[in-house]
Amino acid sequence: MIHKRNPEIFNRNSVLTAFCLAVVFLSYVQQKNCSRVFLKSKNKSTRNAVLNTEARTVEADVLSRRCVMMRLVDFSYEQYQKALRQSAGAVVIILPQAMSSVPQDVVRQFMEIEPEMLAMETIVPVYFAVEDDELLSIYEQTQAASASQGSASAAEVLLHTATANGFQMVTSGAQSKAVSDWLITSVEGRLTGLGGEDLPTIVIVAHYDSFGVAPWLSHGADSNASGISVLLELARLFSRLYTYKRTHAGYNLLFFASGGGKFNYQGTKRWLEDNLDHTDSSLLQDNVAFVLCLDTLGRGNSLHLHVSKPPKEGTLQHAFLRELEMVVASQFSEVQFSMVHKKINLADDMLAWEHERFAIRRLPAFTVSHLESHRDSLRNSIMDVRSEIQEEQLESVMDWLTSQPRAAQLIDKDSTFLNTLEYYMGRYLKDVKQHHVKADKRDPEFVFYDQLKQVMNAYRVKPAIFDLLLALCIAAYLGVAYIAVQHFGLLYKTVQRLSLKTKQQ
């Protein structure tokens, strides 16, 4: 459709139509590419992560100073609270290998609980691990030992406690400490429009980092690997269009893959400050047509345009909105489209969407997402993972993005992920460069900690009461031996007398 238009017409409306077609189509494709399956075997720990305590399951009556093991299929917030109330030594949540074995209501329940777990301050370390045969065997044996405490007979409980095998859960390593010099890195690139110097600029933004209760398990397929993959595909498509004069639009295109999106969009905030306050030459200081933020485009049959202020008629933002509505209605009738208006609440600690960072600086911006509300728990969950690809579009990009955790505290400035992202953007864009953000040492807006992954060893041991009974038996044996030695003469005569009686009989 684009190549049939005259070159002088491909200037304003055509680039908006191209954007709308690309965004809607790519988001529609990704709706078939993301679904929930489980993750690689990693662990999550809190700051107080050193552990050496006996294992119990949540069925046990006493959990104080025990390592409480729970399976996800049996997990509930009440059980989690029970472990915390009784001052458990640690909590281990066991994730299944196959998501198909877990009912969806269990998954949704955990996603609803996850924000509570993140918001709650506790000194009890929490670990996550994917089950295997050995871990499942440990859990079943521990569960049997915990269940035996409810036996009717006290003698049976004592006997079982003395003879059963237990497990001592041990982790080693230093306590977690704050990392003071960690950098959040963003990557930007551009395509220059055809025409004069004062061309309007369209900014395309997506944050690449993921978030969840366990950083090493945060793969973020929908939030926001889907947004980054659409951004990269738009860069590829428009780099081809901008190669030929007849399809080279009169718009500058600025692409920004932001870091720290899950930490109140810190990468975007500092990028705006550097471009608007600390430099005299920036595309953001000139004629910005609008800023398009891409977020959670991988699921559902809906598409929402989130705005802080409804666009006025006659503006480029309003033209984009009308083009987007027309493309959805004519090309993707199964997609439900709507505009969601939400004012910025500066009293909140966290902004709702990334476009609000731009709106605060009076730049026209909006976010495209399949989510109607920013409070959807999927945006910050370790359950946001991806299954098999069913479409060829974006397959390699999504494979690469979702094959690794992308929590901000795991991606340093020299990481392979950032180097690959910069290389990919450099294939299609000009002036690609990194932008770094460091927390203010006097009043830090974010603090990261090390020791995010721990190795836990399980040692098979006898319970403490077994050692007590063994000590009593040894003491009794030694006592008998001591008495026998001290009264050996009397003992010898007694034995001799008994043997003589036996002979006489």
C-alpha positions, 0 to 999 in steps of 0.5 A: 500500500505504501509503495503505490503512493506518490512520494510527495504524499508520503509525508504526514498521513502515510507515516501515521498509517504505517505506524498504526499498521505496524503497531497493531499488526505486531501486537496482534502477532505477539498475542499468539506468542506469549503464554504462561509456562515455568522457568529455569531453576533459580533461587531468590533470597532476601537480604538476610540469606544465610541459612542453617536450619531444619526443613519442615512443610507448612503442615507442621505445628511448629515452624519457628526457626525452621526452613518451611517448604511449600509447593506452588500448587498448595501455596496460599497467602495464609500459609505464607503469613503463618510461616512469618508469624512463627518466625520461620528460618526461611521459606522455600517455594517450589515451582513445577517444571510444567505450567500445564500441571498447575490450575490457572486459578492457582497461577492467578492467586499467586500473581495477586499475592506477589505484590504483597510479598514484595511490599512486605518487609521481613527478615525471613529469606524467601527462596524459589526453586524449580522442582526435580526428582531429588527436590520432590523426594526431599519435600515428600519425606519432609511432609511425612515427618511434619504430618506425623506430629498430628498422630494420636499417640504421644508415644508414636510421635516420640518414636517416629521423631526419634527414628525418622530422617530429616533434612538440614537446609544450608546456604553459605555466602556473605550477607547481601549488601548495597551496590553503590555504583550500579548503572542503569543503561538505556540505548538510543538511535535515530532515523533522520527524516527527509526535508528541511531542518525543522522536521517534527520528531516521533519518539518510540520508547519501550523499557527492556527490564523485567520485574518480579518477586525473584529477579533471577526468575523475571523473564518478562515476556509480556512486560516488556519483551513484547514492547522491545520486540515491537520497537526493534521491528519498527526500527527494522521496517522504517530503516527500509522505508527511509532507504528510498526517497519515495518512502522517506517521510518528513519525520525524524524517528528517535528510538529509545530502549530505556532501562529502569522502567520497573523502577519508576522509569529512572532511565527515561527520567534522566534521559529527559533531564540530559536532553532538555536541561543539560544540552543545547542540541537535541531532537527532544528540544525541537518539534516533537510530534508525539512520543509513542510508548510500547508496553505489554503488547503480547496477550489478549485481543484488545488494544488501549491507548493510554493518555494523560490528556486527550489529544485535541483535534487538529494535532498530530496526536489526534491524527495518530489516534484517528489513524489507529482507530481506522486501522483497527476497524478496517484491518483487525476487526477482532481487536477491541480498541479504546482510549483510556484517559488517566490524569497523572497523580504526582502524589503517588510514589510510582507513575502508572505508565512510561508516557507520564514521564514525557507528559510531566515535561510537557511532551505529547505522549501516550502508551499503547498496551493490551492492558486496560489498567496499569495495576494489572499484576502481570506487569510485575510477576515471575509468571510472565513467561513465554511458551512455544512460538506459533508465528514466525514474525519476531520469533528470534527476537522474542527467543533472545529476550525471554531466554534470560532474566532482565531485572535491572539489578542483573544487567550491568553496562557491559552485559551481553544483553546490552551489547546485543541490543546495541548491535541490533539497533545499530544495524538499522539506526544511526547514532546509536549510543548508550545512556547511563544512570547512577543513583544519587549517593546523597538521596538515592532513588533506587538501591540494588543489593547483591547476593540475589542467587544462592545455592542451598544444600540439603543434608540428611540428618537425624532429628535433635531428639535422636541425639538426645536419646542416643546420649541417654543410652550411651550415658546409661551404658557408661554408668553400668560399666562404671558400676561394674568396674567399681564393684567388680569383686561383688559382681565376680562373686555373684556371677560365680555363685550363679554359675555354681547353682547352675552346675548343681542343678 
